[in-house]
């Protein structure tokens, strides 16, 4: 009799959902780790482009851990920097519709200003001309949330080929405070920031003792369809023998999602699954590798 060992499946599912590898962006981003100014306190004038912060303390960002700038202080603090954002960034990407500011994690709450105008609060991008929320510091702590603020490239808050002032108003509720969690940067969003492959659904065993797995492909672009091909192949990890291969043509309208069922034969060995998605217009491709569970004979 064949059955799935649930304890082992649980382990493999964790590997599957956390171990999928996507090809990283090829664009070299604008790094934001250097030339920051820092000050404890609070003053809305500090968001402005013409404010002179030369007497503030200098610091760098990009630390995985929170730097000890607050020294047991709880309350407001500001970070400021200026960076030239070249219009040439848009030429390096097929999609030129949006730009993202990746700021790492901010402990606890934040309001971010770009050239004196609100860019976003607590990981939510603000609309153009939006006003800061006076209650932003009263939300539940957002200390472990990555801050990514995305604007369309035509947004007037961005000054292309000029210096842009980024000011971060931070509120620390308790404990340590600051900006941490990795390298902050600016980048134009590419195709694969919009086309996603969700492999988080659970496995099932059908009546034919096949392992069924749904992969969900989604297009989160607002104005462009995705037309491409999907090649799904699976290989026995022990014998390296190919046990499954299927090719699909797929069209995803903006905001559309489609489900593809992968029907794998049950195996006593782990099976490596590879998904190759290719855009017909640009020939850009995305490769995802995952591990599927194995079963035991008893």
C-alpha positions as CSV (number, residue, x, y, z in Angstrom):
1,X,0.0,0.0,0.0
2,X,1.3,3.5,-0.9
3,X,0.6,6.5,1.2
4,X,2.0,10.0,1.9
5,X,4.0,10.3,5.1
6,X,2.4,13.5,6.4
7,X,5.3,14.4,8.7
8,X,7.7,14.3,5.8
9,X,5.3,16.1,3.5
10,X,5.1,18.9,6.0
11,X,8.8,19.3,5.9
12,X,9.0,19.2,2.1
13,X,6.2,21.8,1.8
14,X,8.2,24.2,3.9
15,X,11.2,23.7,1.6
16,X,9.0,24.2,-1.4
17,X,7.3,27.3,-0.4
18,X,10.5,29.0,1.0
19,X,13.1,27.5,-1.4
20,X,11.7,28.5,-4.8
21,X,14.3,30.5,-6.6
22,X,13.5,33.3,-9.0
23,X,16.0,34.8,-11.4
24,X,16.9,38.2,-9.9
25,X,16.5,41.6,-11.6
26,X,19.3,42.3,-14.1
27,X,19.2,46.1,-13.6
28,X,21.9,47.7,-11.4
29,X,19.9,49.7,-8.9
30,X,20.8,53.0,-7.3
31,X,22.1,52.2,-3.9
32,X,20.8,54.3,-1.0
33,X,23.2,53.2,1.8
34,X,25.5,56.2,2.0
35,X,25.4,59.9,2.6
36,X,22.5,59.9,5.1
37,X,21.9,62.5,7.8
38,X,20.2,61.7,11.1
39,X,18.7,63.6,14.0
40,X,16.4,62.9,16.9
41,X,13.4,65.1,17.3
42,X,10.5,66.2,15.0
43,X,10.0,69.2,12.7
44,X,8.0,69.1,9.4
45,X,10.5,71.6,7.9
46,X,13.0,68.7,7.8
47,X,11.0,67.1,4.9
48,X,11.8,70.1,2.6
49,X,14.4,70.1,-0.2
50,X,15.9,73.4,0.9
51,X,16.5,72.5,4.5
52,X,20.2,72.6,5.5
53,X,21.0,69.4,7.3
54,X,24.8,69.8,7.3
55,X,25.0,70.0,11.1
56,X,23.2,66.7,11.5
57,X,25.0,63.4,12.4
58,X,26.1,61.4,9.4
59,X,25.2,57.7,9.1
60,X,25.0,54.8,6.6
61,X,22.1,52.4,6.0
62,X,22.2,48.8,4.8
63,X,22.8,47.1,8.1
64,X,21.0,43.8,8.7
65,X,20.6,44.7,12.4
66,X,19.4,48.0,13.8
67,X,22.3,50.5,14.4
68,X,22.4,51.9,17.9
69,X,21.5,55.5,17.1
70,X,18.6,55.9,19.4
71,X,20.5,55.1,22.7
72,X,17.3,54.1,24.6
73,X,15.4,57.0,23.1
74,X,11.7,56.5,22.2
75,X,10.0,59.0,19.9
76,X,10.5,60.8,16.6
77,X,13.7,60.9,14.5
78,X,14.5,61.9,10.9
79,X,16.8,60.6,8.2
80,X,17.7,62.6,5.1
81,X,19.7,62.1,1.9
82,X,19.8,63.4,-1.6
83,X,20.5,61.4,-4.8
84,X,20.5,62.0,-8.5
85,X,17.9,59.8,-10.3
86,X,19.0,59.6,-14.0
87,X,16.4,59.2,-16.7
88,X,18.7,56.6,-18.2
89,X,17.3,54.1,-15.7
90,X,14.2,53.9,-17.8
91,X,16.1,53.0,-21.0
92,X,17.5,49.9,-19.3
93,X,14.1,48.2,-18.9
94,X,11.4,47.1,-21.3
95,X,8.7,48.3,-18.9
96,X,9.2,51.9,-18.0
97,X,6.0,52.5,-16.1
98,X,7.1,52.5,-12.5
99,X,10.0,53.0,-10.1
100,X,10.3,51.6,-6.6
101,X,12.1,52.9,-3.5
102,X,13.2,49.9,-1.3
103,X,14.1,51.2,2.2
104,X,14.5,48.0,4.2
105,X,12.7,47.6,7.5
106,X,11.9,50.6,9.7
107,X,11.3,50.3,13.5
108,X,8.6,51.1,14.3
109,X,6.5,53.5,12.0
110,X,7.4,55.8,9.2
111,X,6.4,58.6,6.9
112,X,8.6,59.0,3.8
113,X,8.9,62.2,1.8
114,X,10.3,62.7,-1.7
115,X,11.2,66.3,-2.6
116,X,9.0,67.6,0.2
117,X,5.9,65.6,-0.7
118,X,4.6,62.5,1.0
119,X,5.8,59.3,-0.7
120,X,4.2,56.8,1.7
121,X,3.5,55.7,5.2
122,X,4.1,52.3,6.9
123,X,4.7,50.4,3.6
124,X,1.7,52.0,1.8
125,X,2.4,54.3,-1.1
126,X,0.6,57.7,-1.0
127,X,-1.3,59.2,-3.9
128,X,0.1,62.3,-5.4
129,X,-0.7,65.3,-3.3
130,X,-1.7,63.1,-0.3
131,X,-1.5,64.5,3.2
132,X,0.4,62.7,6.0
133,X,-1.8,60.9,8.5
134,X,-1.3,62.3,12.0
135,X,-2.2,58.9,13.4
136,X,0.5,57.0,11.5
137,X,2.4,56.3,14.7
138,X,-0.6,54.7,16.3
139,X,-0.8,51.7,14.0
140,X,0.4,48.3,15.2
141,X,4.2,48.1,15.1
142,X,5.5,47.7,11.5
143,X,9.0,47.1,12.6
144,X,9.4,43.9,10.6
145,X,7.8,44.9,7.4
146,X,9.9,45.7,4.3
147,X,9.2,49.2,3.0
148,X,8.7,49.4,-0.7
149,X,7.2,52.6,-2.2
150,X,6.3,52.5,-5.9
151,X,5.4,55.4,-8.2
152,X,4.6,55.6,-11.9
153,X,7.5,57.1,-13.7
154,X,5.5,60.2,-14.7
155,X,4.8,61.1,-11.1
156,X,5.8,64.7,-10.5
157,X,7.3,63.9,-7.1
158,X,10.3,62.4,-9.1
159,X,12.8,64.9,-10.5
160,X,14.6,63.1,-13.3
161,X,18.2,63.9,-13.9
162,X,18.2,66.1,-10.8
163,X,18.9,65.7,-7.1
164,X,16.0,64.2,-5.2
165,X,15.7,64.6,-1.5
166,X,14.4,61.6,0.5
167,X,13.4,62.4,4.1
168,X,12.2,59.6,6.5
169,X,10.2,60.6,9.5
170,X,10.4,57.7,12.0
171,X,8.6,57.1,15.2
172,X,10.0,54.5,17.6
173,X,7.5,53.3,20.2
174,X,9.7,51.3,22.5
175,X,12.9,49.2,22.5
176,X,15.4,49.7,19.7
177,X,14.6,51.9,16.7
178,X,16.0,52.7,13.3
179,X,16.4,51.4,9.7
180,X,17.8,48.0,9.1
181,X,17.2,44.7,7.2
182,X,19.4,45.1,4.2
183,X,20.6,47.4,1.4
184,X,18.2,50.2,0.5
185,X,18.0,51.1,-3.2
186,X,15.9,52.6,-6.1
187,X,15.1,50.6,-9.2
188,X,12.8,50.7,-12.3
189,X,10.4,47.8,-12.0
190,X,10.9,45.1,-14.7
191,X,8.6,42.5,-16.2
192,X,9.3,39.9,-13.5
193,X,8.2,42.3,-10.7
194,X,4.7,42.0,-12.2
195,X,4.5,38.3,-13.3
196,X,4.4,36.0,-10.3
197,X,4.3,32.3,-9.9
198,X,2.5,31.3,-6.7
199,X,3.4,27.8,-5.5
200,X,2.1,28.1,-2.0
201,X,-1.0,25.9,-2.5
202,X,-1.0,22.5,-0.8
203,X,-0.5,19.2,-2.6
204,X,-3.2,16.6,-3.1
205,X,-3.2,12.9,-4.1
206,X,-5.8,12.0,-6.7
207,X,-7.6,8.7,-7.3
208,X,-4.8,7.6,-9.6
209,X,-2.2,8.1,-6.9
210,X,-0.7,11.1,-8.6
211,X,0.6,14.1,-6.7
212,X,-1.4,17.1,-7.9
213,X,0.0,20.7,-7.4
214,X,-1.5,23.9,-8.7
215,X,0.7,26.7,-9.8
216,X,-0.9,30.1,-10.1
217,X,0.4,32.6,-12.6
218,X,-0.6,36.2,-12.1
219,X,-0.1,39.5,-14.0
220,X,-0.2,42.4,-11.7
221,X,0.5,45.0,-14.4
222,X,-2.3,47.6,-14.8
223,X,-2.0,48.3,-18.5
224,X,-0.1,45.6,-20.3
225,X,-1.1,41.9,-21.0
226,X,1.4,39.1,-20.8
227,X,1.7,36.8,-23.8
228,X,4.2,34.0,-23.4
229,X,4.9,30.3,-22.9
230,X,5.2,28.2,-19.8
231,X,7.4,25.1,-19.8
232,X,7.0,22.8,-16.8
233,X,9.4,19.9,-16.3
234,X,10.1,17.6,-13.4
235,X,13.1,15.3,-12.7
236,X,13.6,12.5,-10.2
237,X,16.2,13.9,-7.9
238,X,17.9,10.6,-7.4
239,X,18.0,9.1,-10.9
240,X,17.9,12.5,-12.8
241,X,15.3,11.0,-15.1
242,X,12.7,13.3,-16.5
243,X,9.3,12.2,-15.3
244,X,7.1,15.1,-16.5
245,X,7.1,17.8,-19.2
246,X,4.4,20.0,-20.5
247,X,4.4,23.2,-22.6
248,X,1.7,25.9,-22.5
249,X,0.9,29.1,-24.3
250,X,-0.6,31.6,-21.9
251,X,-2.1,35.1,-22.1
252,X,-2.7,37.0,-18.9
253,X,-4.7,40.3,-19.1
254,X,-3.8,43.0,-16.6
255,X,-4.8,41.8,-13.2
256,X,-5.5,38.3,-14.5
257,X,-4.5,35.0,-12.8
258,X,-4.6,31.5,-14.2
259,X,-4.1,28.1,-12.6
260,X,-2.1,25.3,-14.1
261,X,-2.3,21.8,-12.6
262,X,0.9,19.8,-12.4
263,X,0.1,16.1,-12.2
264,X,3.1,14.2,-11.1
265,X,3.6,10.4,-10.6
266,X,4.1,9.4,-7.0
267,X,7.7,8.7,-6.3
268,X,9.7,7.4,-3.3
269,X,12.4,10.0,-4.2
270,X,12.1,13.8,-4.2
271,X,11.2,15.4,-7.5
272,X,12.7,18.6,-8.7
273,X,10.2,20.8,-10.7
274,X,11.3,23.6,-13.0
275,X,9.1,26.3,-14.4
276,X,10.4,28.3,-17.3
277,X,8.2,31.3,-18.3
278,X,9.1,33.3,-21.4
279,X,7.6,36.6,-22.7
280,X,7.0,36.4,-26.4
281,X,7.6,40.1,-27.1
282,X,10.9,40.5,-25.3
283,X,12.1,36.9,-25.0
284,X,12.8,37.7,-21.3
285,X,12.6,34.5,-19.2
286,X,12.0,33.6,-15.6
287,X,13.1,30.3,-14.1
288,X,11.7,28.9,-10.9
289,X,13.0,25.7,-9.2
290,X,11.0,23.8,-6.5
291,X,11.2,20.5,-4.7
292,X,8.0,18.3,-4.5
293,X,7.3,15.8,-1.7
294,X,8.1,12.1,-1.9
295,X,6.1,9.2,-0.7
296,X,7.0,6.0,1.2
297,X,6.1,2.4,0.4
298,X,4.9,0.4,3.3
